Amino acid sequence: MEVQTSDLKQVRKAAGLTQAQLAQLTGVSRQTIIATERGDYAPSVYLALRIARALETTVEEIFSLKEETQ
């Protein structure tokens, strides 16, 4: 089984953006950004691409799949 991991918070902070600014740039609520950073929400491919574009990076830099140990 695989779980999604997110480096969104670190990448966003490195870009100098607040959660509210990133939300505005990507057309979602700040709550969506918060939930994505915490790992409570897996963004759609479309949203992941918009986030990556807003942060001037790749989707793979922000989101990755990791195998879960059993």
N, C-alpha and C positions, 0 to 999 in steps of 0.2 A: 504494500500500500504506500502511496506517496502523499505527502502533505506539502502545501505551498508555504514557502517562507518569504518574508518581505524585508527588504532593506530600505523601504520607502522613507522612513523617518530620517535615517542618516543621509540619504541622497538629497532629500528636501532641505534639510538643515545646511548641508554643504553648498546648496544652490542659493542659500540666503532667503528662502521663502517661508512664510508662515503657512499654517494649515489653511487659513482662510484665503490667502493669496493663491495657493495651489488649487483650492476648490474653485475659485473664480476662473482661473485659467483653463480648467478642465471642464467647467460647466456642471459641477456636482456640488452637493452640500459639504460643509466642513465636517459634518458627522460622518459622511462617507469616507473622507480622507482619514479621520480618526479611526474608524472601524477597520480600514484597510491597513493602516500602520500597526494596529494591535493584532492583526491576523484574524479578526472576527468576520471579515468580508473579503471574498475573492472577487476582484474586479473582472468585468467582461474583457475580452480581448480588445474591444474598441476603447474602453476606458483605460486599460493598461497602456495602449499606444498613445492616447492623449496625455497621460501622465508622463510617459517617457519623453514625448515631444516637448512638453512644458518644462521638463527638467534638463532638456538637451542631452539625453542619454539614451540607452537602449532598454527595452523591456527586460532583457536578460540581466542587466545591471541591477535592476530593482527587484524583480521577482524571479524565483527559481523553484524548482521542484527538488525535494530531498526525500530519500527513502526513509521510511519510518522503521526503526528497529523494533523487533517483536520479542 
